[in-house]
Structure formats: C-alpha cells, structure tokens
Amino acid sequence: MNNAVKAACLALYLLAIVGAFGVLPAGVTSILQKAALILLAAHVLELLFAFKIVQRYRGPLVDSIGLTLLFGLLHWKPLMKNS
C-alpha cells in the first residue's frame, strides 16, 4: 500500500513536468501542476513540522529532506515508529 501511494506521488510530479512540455492537453496540465504544487507545499510544511523526526534517518540529512519533499508523511512516519 505504501509503495502504491509513493508511486502515485511520483506519477503526479512526473505528469506535471511532462505537461509543461505541451504533451498533455492544456486543461489537464494546469490541474496536474496545481495539484503537484499543493502537494509539494504540504510536504514543505510537513518538513518544518517533523524536522526532528526527519533527522532520525540513517542516511545523509539531505536525502531525508528530499524524500520528505517527495513523499512527506510516507517517509517520516515510519521513522517516528522506529524510534
């Protein structure tokens, strides 16, 4: 389930980027880009809220920040459970 939602996040970002090159219809592109921006803004707020949890990642902090910006709660929630 977790992987399916992560794949959906990545698909949304990818479709928004592809739409910027004119491959998708204009109406669909604007909706996808707005949705991707809203999702990214929500993940930025999550990063600010859960930064202490994000720091628990065993790899580099920059990787954990990137994963939080891409996946948000799907990245930091398991970190909270493991500690």
C-alpha positions as CSV (number, residue, x, y, z in Angstrom):
1,M,0.0,0.0,0.0
2,N,2.8,2.4,1.0
3,N,4.6,1.8,-2.3
4,A,1.5,2.3,-4.3
5,V,0.9,5.8,-2.7
6,K,4.6,6.7,-3.2
7,A,4.2,5.7,-6.9
8,A,1.1,7.9,-7.2
9,C,3.1,10.8,-5.7
10,L,5.9,10.3,-8.2
11,A,3.4,9.9,-11.1
12,L,1.7,13.2,-10.2
13,Y,5.1,15.0,-10.2
14,L,6.1,13.4,-13.4
15,L,2.9,14.2,-15.2
16,A,3.1,17.8,-14.1
17,I,6.6,18.0,-15.5
18,V,5.7,16.3,-18.8
19,G,2.6,18.6,-19.1
20,A,4.9,21.6,-19.0
21,F,6.4,20.5,-22.4
22,G,3.0,20.5,-24.1
23,V,2.5,16.8,-24.3
24,L,-0.8,16.7,-22.4
25,P,-3.9,18.8,-23.0
26,A,-3.8,22.3,-21.5
27,G,-6.7,21.8,-19.1
28,V,-5.2,18.6,-17.7
29,T,-1.8,20.1,-17.4
30,S,-2.9,23.1,-15.3
31,I,-4.8,20.8,-12.9
32,L,-1.9,18.5,-12.6
33,Q,0.6,21.3,-12.0
34,K,-1.6,22.9,-9.4
35,A,-2.1,19.6,-7.6
36,A,1.7,19.0,-7.7
37,L,2.3,22.4,-6.2
38,I,-0.2,21.9,-3.5
39,L,1.3,18.5,-2.6
40,L,4.8,20.0,-2.6
41,A,3.7,22.9,-0.4
42,A,2.1,20.4,2.0
43,H,5.3,18.4,2.2
44,V,7.3,21.5,2.9
45,L,5.0,22.2,5.8
46,E,5.4,18.6,7.0
47,L,9.2,19.0,6.8
48,L,9.0,22.0,9.1
49,F,6.7,20.2,11.4
50,A,8.6,16.9,11.6
51,F,12.2,18.0,11.1
52,K,13.3,16.3,14.4
53,I,11.9,13.1,13.1
54,V,13.4,13.6,9.6
55,Q,16.8,13.9,11.3
56,R,16.5,10.3,12.5
57,Y,17.1,8.9,9.0
58,R,20.2,6.7,9.0
59,G,21.5,8.2,5.7
60,P,22.5,11.8,4.9
61,L,20.2,14.5,6.1
62,V,19.8,15.9,2.5
63,D,18.5,12.5,1.4
64,S,15.9,12.5,4.2
65,I,14.9,16.1,3.3
66,G,14.5,15.1,-0.4
67,L,12.4,12.1,0.5
68,T,10.2,14.1,2.8
69,L,9.6,16.7,0.0
70,L,8.7,13.9,-2.4
71,F,6.7,11.6,-0.2
72,G,6.0,13.6,3.0
73,L,4.3,11.6,5.7
74,L,5.1,8.3,3.9
75,H,8.8,8.9,4.6
76,W,8.9,10.3,8.1
77,K,6.0,8.4,9.7
78,P,8.0,5.1,9.7
79,L,11.0,6.9,11.2
80,M,8.8,8.0,14.1
81,K,7.6,4.5,14.7
82,N,11.1,3.0,14.6
83,S,12.5,5.3,17.4
